[in-house]
Amino acid sequence: MRDRLHRLYSHWRQQGTRSLLAHIRRKLLERALRASLAPESSVGSGRIEVHALVKSQFASLTPLRTYTQKHSVGARLNLVTDSIGQGSLFGGVGTALILGALLANRMNATLRIVTRTERPQPQNLEHILGLHGIVLEKEVQFAFAPFFDDQYELDVGESDLFLTTSWWTTQATLSSVAPGKVIYLLQEDERMFYPYGDERARANEVMARRDIQFLINTQLLFDHLVLDGFDHLRDCGLWFEPSFAPNQAPLKAKGADKRHRFFFYARPNNPRNLFYLGLQVIEQAVSEGVLDPKQWELVLVGKDIPNVVFKGDVVPLRMENLSWEAYLSLVSTIDLGLSLMSTPHPSYPPFDLANAGAVVVTNRFGVKTDLSAYSPNILCAEPNVHDLVQTLRQGVALALKSDQRSKNQAQNAFIPTWAQALEGVIEVTVERVRVSH
């Protein structure tokens, strides 16, 4: 028992609360599956057949339970995702909802949101579309299709299409739906979510499929994937750049204590955000006087942030689990940011910051070497303490030159609306899907 508790504690420390809960759920599901499959799968006391063991390990790949709808319900686009809960609403999920709505409108189709881990919350869809001025032209439907339940069924007609949002939702959909009806929204090299192992191999297998359509978030990610062997994406993949509404408001006044504000994107339970490297960079920047606490207020923004203190007893302000409105309000007060992402995708926080007029430092990764084409206020460095601190030094100098910051902000190249950002890929995708039918 003590060893088991120690393993759980170690898992929590390394992977975080969400991962631990998923691990526990998986173990409970494995036990339940062993019990339910015992008559057909047991070959001796305490034994379990391979198919049952694999199913328990990869429960999220459980196929969608569908049945054929005999009567036509017209064109319908099914957006398959884990959740549209408040905690996962923005970033990639928000982009998926926006794409789903615009694609459904272009197809004159009904949009159906299909969630797999949490019951859908309709108000969240309304909220994200309202923020971007998007109105669905036809009704919206919602369905809960949990991978851990065999009681639900989804009606599927001849005109149903499916927009999937991860390799696991894609695999679960392809187990029940013809490939020609599937469009896979790929917003990261999803193999990088895992160490080398079963999950990574399965993600690679889905990403390598040539019989489905891909929509890829940013040309950087597209180029990375093609260079890494997914050359089929030239034929069945399209890339788009995300939209960030222009923000040309004057630079904000300093806070009540007259200090400038420094932002660090702090997510210790998302390894690709390089939380610990970021802390070391800030610590060194404080020690060298690059970030003088008398002139700079340090703000850590994210989730599950420890109560950390920097050298000289410098205590940062921690802001966690912000609503989208609160996050945007905060970003509008920032002068300089540090936001790291150890993948080829640039991630959204650097764009949020630069769009609001802040200077932001981020890291290079593979083809991601220079993001100044998006904004001259985005500075890139190699992901090590020395280079990031030196680039922060440049960032401080630029952040304090309000005239130059403003000029740089005016040169931002962000696409102002999602309709403009997605128009081209939606048109081509609709044509490709039509031909495949």
C-alpha positions as CSV (number, residue, x, y, z in Angstrom):
1,M,0.0,0.0,0.0
2,R,2.8,2.4,0.9
3,D,4.5,1.8,-2.5
4,R,1.3,2.4,-4.3
5,L,0.7,5.7,-2.5
6,H,4.2,6.7,-3.2
7,R,3.7,6.0,-6.9
8,L,0.5,8.0,-7.0
9,Y,2.3,10.9,-5.2
10,S,5.2,10.8,-7.6
11,H,2.8,10.8,-10.6
12,W,1.0,13.8,-9.1
13,R,4.2,15.7,-8.6
14,Q,5.5,15.0,-12.1
15,Q,2.3,15.2,-14.1
16,G,-0.2,17.2,-12.1
17,T,-3.7,16.8,-10.8
18,R,-5.5,16.3,-14.2
19,S,-3.1,13.6,-15.2
20,L,-3.4,11.8,-11.9
21,L,-7.2,11.9,-12.1
22,A,-7.1,10.5,-15.6
23,H,-4.7,7.8,-14.4
24,I,-7.1,6.8,-11.6
25,R,-10.1,6.8,-13.9
26,R,-8.2,4.6,-16.3
27,K,-7.3,2.1,-13.5
28,L,-10.9,2.1,-12.3
29,L,-12.1,1.5,-15.9
30,E,-9.6,-1.3,-16.3
31,R,-11.1,-3.0,-13.2
32,A,-14.6,-2.5,-14.4
33,L,-13.7,-3.9,-17.8
34,R,-12.1,-6.9,-16.2
35,A,-15.2,-7.6,-14.2
36,S,-17.6,-7.0,-17.1
37,L,-15.5,-9.1,-19.6
38,A,-14.7,-11.9,-17.1
39,P,-17.1,-14.5,-18.7
40,E,-15.7,-14.0,-22.2
41,S,-12.1,-12.9,-21.6
42,S,-10.9,-14.6,-18.5
43,V,-8.6,-17.5,-19.1
44,G,-7.8,-18.2,-15.5
45,S,-7.9,-16.5,-12.1
46,G,-6.7,-12.9,-12.4
47,R,-6.0,-13.1,-16.1
48,I,-7.4,-10.8,-18.9
49,E,-7.3,-11.2,-22.6
50,V,-5.3,-8.8,-24.7
51,H,-8.3,-7.0,-26.4
52,A,-9.8,-6.2,-22.9
53,L,-6.4,-5.0,-21.5
54,V,-5.8,-2.8,-24.6
55,K,-9.3,-1.4,-24.4
56,S,-8.9,-0.5,-20.8
57,Q,-5.6,1.3,-21.5
58,F,-6.9,3.3,-24.4
59,A,-10.5,3.9,-23.4
60,S,-10.6,7.3,-25.2
61,L,-10.3,5.4,-28.5
62,T,-13.6,3.6,-27.9
63,P,-15.5,4.0,-31.1
64,L,-18.5,6.3,-31.4
65,R,-21.7,4.4,-31.1
66,T,-23.7,5.3,-34.2
67,Y,-26.7,4.1,-36.0
68,T,-28.0,4.9,-39.5
69,Q,-30.7,7.5,-39.7
70,K,-33.1,6.3,-42.4
71,H,-34.8,9.7,-42.9
72,S,-32.6,12.5,-44.1
73,V,-31.9,15.2,-41.6
74,G,-30.0,17.3,-44.2
75,A,-26.4,18.5,-44.0
76,R,-24.9,18.3,-40.6
77,L,-21.4,18.9,-39.2
78,N,-20.5,17.0,-36.1
79,L,-17.7,18.6,-34.0
80,V,-16.1,15.8,-31.9
81,T,-14.1,17.0,-28.9
82,D,-13.5,16.1,-25.3
83,S,-15.2,19.0,-23.6
84,I,-16.4,22.5,-24.1
85,G,-16.3,23.2,-20.4
86,Q,-15.1,26.5,-19.1
87,G,-11.7,25.1,-18.2
88,S,-11.0,24.1,-21.8
89,L,-13.0,26.6,-23.7
90,F,-10.3,28.9,-25.1
91,G,-7.2,28.3,-27.2
92,G,-7.5,25.2,-29.3
93,V,-11.1,24.4,-28.3
94,G,-12.2,27.9,-29.0
95,T,-10.6,27.7,-32.4
96,A,-12.4,24.4,-33.1
97,L,-15.8,25.9,-32.1
98,I,-15.2,28.9,-34.4
99,L,-14.1,26.7,-37.3
100,G,-17.1,24.4,-36.8
101,A,-19.5,27.3,-36.8
102,L,-18.1,29.0,-39.9
103,L,-17.8,25.6,-41.8
104,A,-21.4,24.7,-40.9
105,N,-22.6,28.1,-42.1
106,R,-20.7,27.7,-45.4
107,M,-22.2,24.2,-45.9
108,N,-25.7,25.4,-44.9
109,A,-25.5,22.6,-42.3
110,T,-26.6,22.1,-38.8
111,L,-23.8,22.1,-36.3
112,R,-23.8,19.3,-33.7
113,I,-21.3,19.4,-30.8
114,V,-20.4,15.9,-29.6
115,T,-18.4,15.7,-26.4
116,R,-16.7,12.7,-24.9
117,T,-15.6,13.5,-21.3
118,E,-18.1,16.1,-20.1
119,R,-21.6,17.0,-20.9
120,P,-21.7,19.9,-23.4
121,Q,-22.5,23.3,-21.9
122,P,-24.4,25.2,-24.6
123,Q,-23.8,28.6,-23.0
124,N,-20.1,28.2,-23.6
125,L,-20.6,27.9,-27.3
126,E,-22.8,31.0,-27.3
127,H,-20.1,32.8,-25.4
128,I,-17.2,32.1,-27.6
129,L,-19.1,32.8,-30.8
130,G,-20.5,36.0,-29.4
131,L,-17.0,37.2,-28.5
132,H,-16.1,37.0,-32.2
133,G,-19.4,38.2,-33.7
134,I,-20.3,34.8,-35.2
135,V,-23.9,33.8,-35.6
136,L,-24.9,30.3,-36.6
137,E,-27.4,30.4,-39.5
138,K,-29.0,27.1,-38.6
139,E,-29.8,25.4,-35.3
140,V,-27.2,23.9,-33.1
141,Q,-27.4,20.4,-31.5
142,F,-25.5,18.9,-28.6
143,A,-24.8,15.3,-27.8
144,F,-22.8,13.6,-25.0
145,A,-21.0,10.5,-26.3
146,P,-18.9,9.3,-23.3
147,F,-16.3,6.7,-24.1
148,F,-17.0,5.1,-20.7
149,D,-20.7,4.5,-21.4
150,D,-22.4,2.1,-23.8
151,Q,-26.0,3.4,-23.4
152,Y,-25.9,6.4,-25.8
153,E,-26.3,6.3,-29.6
154,L,-25.6,8.9,-32.3
155,D,-27.9,9.0,-35.3
156,V,-25.8,9.5,-38.5
157,G,-27.2,10.3,-41.9
158,E,-25.8,10.2,-45.4
159,S,-25.0,13.9,-45.3
160,D,-23.2,13.9,-41.9
161,L,-19.6,15.1,-41.8
162,F,-17.2,15.0,-38.8
163,L,-14.7,17.6,-37.6
164,T,-12.4,15.9,-35.1
165,T,-10.0,17.8,-32.8
166,S,-7.3,15.3,-31.7
167,W,-5.8,12.1,-32.8
168,W,-7.9,10.2,-30.2
169,T,-11.2,11.7,-31.3
170,T,-10.2,11.1,-34.9
171,Q,-9.4,7.4,-34.2
172,A,-12.7,7.0,-32.3
173,T,-14.6,8.5,-35.1
174,L,-12.9,6.6,-37.9
175,S,-13.9,3.3,-36.1
176,S,-17.5,4.2,-36.9
177,V,-17.4,6.6,-39.9
178,A,-16.1,6.4,-43.4
179,P,-12.7,8.3,-43.8
180,G,-14.2,10.5,-46.6
181,K,-16.5,12.1,-44.0
182,V,-13.7,13.1,-41.5
183,I,-11.8,16.4,-41.3
184,Y,-9.1,16.4,-38.7
185,L,-8.3,19.8,-37.1
186,L,-4.6,19.5,-36.1
187,Q,-3.3,22.3,-33.8
188,E,0.0,20.8,-32.6
189,D,2.4,17.9,-33.3
190,E,0.3,15.8,-31.0
191,R,3.1,13.1,-30.8
192,M,4.9,15.6,-28.6
193,F,2.3,15.2,-25.9
194,Y,4.0,11.9,-24.9
195,P,7.3,10.2,-24.4
196,Y,8.3,7.6,-27.0
197,G,5.7,4.8,-26.4
198,D,2.3,3.4,-27.3
199,E,0.5,6.8,-27.2
200,R,3.0,8.4,-29.5
201,A,3.0,5.5,-31.9
202,R,-0.8,5.6,-32.1
203,A,-0.8,9.4,-32.6
204,N,1.7,9.0,-35.4
205,E,-0.4,6.4,-37.1
206,V,-3.5,8.6,-37.2
207,M,-1.5,11.7,-38.3
208,A,0.0,9.6,-41.2
209,R,-3.4,8.7,-42.7
210,R,-3.9,9.7,-46.3
211,D,-7.6,9.1,-46.5
212,I,-8.9,12.0,-44.4
213,Q,-8.7,15.8,-44.7
214,F,-6.4,17.8,-42.4
215,L,-6.7,21.5,-41.3
216,I,-3.5,22.7,-39.6
217,N,-3.1,25.6,-37.3
218,T,-0.3,27.8,-38.7
219,Q,2.1,27.4,-41.6
220,L,4.9,26.8,-39.1
221,L,3.2,23.6,-37.9
222,F,2.4,22.5,-41.4
223,D,6.0,23.0,-42.6
224,H,7.3,21.1,-39.5
225,L,5.1,18.2,-40.2
226,V,5.9,18.0,-43.9
227,L,9.7,18.2,-43.1
228,D,9.2,15.4,-40.5
229,G,7.8,13.0,-43.0
230,F,4.1,13.7,-43.3
231,D,4.5,14.8,-47.0
232,H,0.9,13.5,-47.7
233,L,-0.3,16.8,-46.1
234,R,0.6,18.6,-49.3
235,D,-2.3,16.7,-50.9
236,C,-4.8,16.3,-48.1
237,G,-3.9,19.1,-45.7
238,L,-4.4,22.9,-45.6
239,W,-3.0,25.4,-43.1
240,F,-4.4,28.6,-41.8
241,E,-3.2,31.4,-39.5
242,P,-5.3,32.2,-36.4
243,S,-7.1,35.5,-36.1
244,F,-6.4,38.2,-33.5
245,A,-8.6,41.3,-33.7
246,P,-6.5,44.4,-34.1
247,N,-5.8,46.3,-30.8
248,Q,-4.3,49.7,-31.6
249,A,-5.2,51.3,-28.2
250,P,-2.6,53.6,-26.7
251,L,0.0,52.0,-24.4
252,K,-1.5,51.7,-21.0
253,A,-0.3,53.7,-18.0
254,K,1.7,51.9,-15.3
255,G,0.0,50.3,-12.3
256,A,-0.9,52.0,-9.1
257,D,2.7,51.6,-7.8
258,K,4.1,53.0,-11.1
259,R,6.0,49.9,-11.9
260,H,6.0,48.2,-15.4
261,R,4.3,44.8,-15.6
262,F,6.1,41.5,-16.6
263,F,4.0,38.5,-17.6
264,F,5.1,34.9,-17.4
265,Y,2.9,32.1,-18.8
266,A,3.1,29.6,-16.0
267,R,1.7,26.1,-16.4
268,P,3.8,23.6,-14.4
269,N,1.6,20.6,-15.5
270,N,2.0,21.3,-19.2
271,P,5.7,20.2,-19.8
272,R,5.9,21.8,-23.2
273,N,5.5,25.2,-21.6
274,L,8.9,24.8,-19.9
275,F,7.8,26.2,-16.6
276,Y,11.0,25.4,-14.7
277,L,13.2,26.9,-17.3
278,G,11.1,30.0,-17.2
279,L,11.5,30.3,-13.5
280,Q,15.3,30.0,-13.8
281,V,15.3,32.7,-16.5
282,I,13.3,35.1,-14.3
283,E,15.5,34.3,-11.3
284,Q,18.6,35.1,-13.3
285,A,17.0,38.2,-14.8
286,V,16.2,39.5,-11.3
287,S,19.7,38.7,-10.0
288,E,21.4,40.5,-12.9
289,G,19.1,43.5,-12.6
290,V,17.4,42.9,-16.0
291,L,14.1,42.8,-14.1
292,D,14.6,45.2,-11.2
293,P,11.7,44.5,-8.8
294,K,11.6,48.2,-8.0
295,Q,10.7,48.9,-11.6
296,W,8.9,45.7,-12.6
297,E,5.9,43.9,-11.1
298,L,6.2,40.1,-11.8
299,V,2.9,38.5,-12.7
300,L,2.7,34.7,-13.2
301,V,-0.4,33.7,-15.2
302,G,-1.7,30.1,-15.6
303,K,-2.7,27.2,-13.5
304,D,-1.5,25.2,-10.5
305,I,1.3,27.7,-9.8
306,P,3.3,27.0,-6.7
307,N,3.9,29.8,-4.1
308,V,7.3,30.6,-5.5
309,V,9.6,33.4,-4.4
310,F,12.6,34.7,-6.3
311,K,16.0,35.9,-5.0
312,G,15.8,38.9,-2.8
313,D,12.5,37.7,-1.4
314,V,10.7,38.9,-4.5
315,V,7.2,37.5,-4.4
316,P,5.3,37.5,-7.8
317,L,1.6,38.1,-8.2
318,R,-0.1,34.8,-9.2
319,M,-3.2,34.9,-11.3
320,E,-4.8,31.5,-12.1
321,N,-7.8,30.1,-13.9
322,L,-8.8,33.5,-15.4
323,S,-11.9,33.9,-17.5
324,W,-11.3,35.0,-21.1
325,E,-12.4,38.6,-20.3
326,A,-10.2,38.8,-17.2
327,Y,-7.2,37.4,-19.2
328,L,-7.6,39.9,-22.0
329,S,-8.0,42.7,-19.4
330,L,-4.7,41.6,-17.8
331,V,-2.9,41.3,-21.1
332,S,-3.8,44.9,-21.9
333,T,-1.7,46.1,-18.9
334,I,1.4,44.1,-19.7
335,D,4.7,45.7,-20.9
336,L,6.9,42.7,-21.3
337,G,6.1,38.9,-21.4
338,L,7.9,35.6,-21.3
339,S,5.9,32.7,-22.9
340,L,7.6,29.4,-23.8
341,M,6.4,26.6,-26.0
342,S,8.7,23.6,-26.7
343,T,6.9,22.6,-29.9
344,P,6.9,24.0,-33.4
345,H,3.6,25.8,-32.9
346,P,4.0,29.5,-31.7
347,S,1.1,29.1,-29.2
348,Y,-1.4,31.9,-28.7
349,P,-0.1,33.8,-25.6
350,P,2.8,35.5,-27.5
351,F,0.2,36.6,-30.1
352,D,-2.2,37.9,-27.4
353,L,0.6,39.9,-25.8
354,A,2.0,41.4,-29.0
355,N,-1.5,42.1,-30.3
356,A,-2.1,44.2,-27.2
357,G,1.2,46.1,-27.6
358,A,3.4,44.3,-25.3
359,V,6.9,43.0,-26.1
360,V,7.2,39.2,-25.6
361,V,10.1,36.8,-25.5
362,T,9.6,33.2,-26.6
363,N,11.8,30.2,-27.6
364,R,12.9,28.8,-30.9
365,F,12.1,25.2,-31.8
366,G,13.0,23.6,-35.1
367,V,11.3,25.6,-37.9
368,K,10.1,28.1,-35.3
369,T,13.1,30.5,-35.4
370,D,11.7,33.9,-36.0
371,L,8.2,35.2,-35.3
372,S,8.8,38.9,-36.3
373,A,6.6,38.4,-39.4
374,Y,3.7,38.3,-37.0
375,S,4.9,41.2,-35.0
376,P,8.2,43.0,-34.5
377,N,7.5,42.9,-30.8
378,I,8.0,39.1,-30.6
379,L,11.6,38.2,-29.9
380,C,12.9,34.6,-30.2
381,A,15.8,32.9,-28.4
382,E,17.3,29.5,-27.9
383,P,15.6,27.7,-25.0
384,N,18.4,28.1,-22.4
385,V,18.8,30.4,-19.5
386,H,21.7,32.5,-20.9
387,D,20.1,33.2,-24.3
388,L,16.6,33.9,-22.9
389,V,18.0,36.3,-20.2
390,Q,19.9,38.2,-22.9
391,T,16.8,38.4,-25.1
392,L,14.8,39.6,-22.1
393,R,17.4,42.3,-21.7
394,Q,16.6,43.4,-25.3
395,G,12.9,43.1,-24.5
396,V,13.2,45.4,-21.5
397,A,15.0,48.0,-23.6
398,L,12.3,47.8,-26.3
399,A,9.4,47.8,-23.8
400,L,10.7,51.0,-22.3
401,K,10.7,52.7,-25.7
402,S,7.0,53.4,-26.0
403,D,7.2,55.1,-29.4
404,Q,9.0,52.1,-30.9
405,R,6.7,49.7,-29.3
406,S,3.7,51.6,-30.8
407,K,5.3,51.6,-34.2
408,N,6.0,47.9,-34.0
409,Q,2.4,47.3,-32.9
410,A,1.2,49.1,-35.9
411,Q,3.1,46.7,-38.1
412,N,1.4,43.6,-36.6
413,A,0.3,41.2,-39.3
414,F,-2.5,39.4,-37.5
415,I,-5.6,38.5,-39.5
416,P,-8.4,40.7,-38.0
417,T,-11.4,38.3,-38.2
418,W,-11.8,34.5,-38.2
419,A,-14.0,34.7,-41.3
420,Q,-11.0,36.1,-43.2
421,A,-8.6,33.7,-41.6
422,L,-10.6,30.6,-42.5
423,E,-12.3,31.6,-45.7
424,G,-9.8,30.1,-48.1
425,V,-9.4,26.7,-46.3
426,I,-13.1,26.4,-45.8
427,E,-13.8,26.8,-49.5
428,V,-11.2,24.2,-50.5
429,T,-12.2,21.8,-47.8
430,V,-15.9,22.0,-48.8
431,E,-14.8,21.2,-52.4
432,R,-12.6,18.3,-51.4
433,V,-15.2,16.7,-49.2
434,R,-17.8,17.1,-52.0
435,V,-15.5,15.3,-54.5
436,S,-14.7,12.5,-52.0
437,H,-18.4,11.8,-51.7
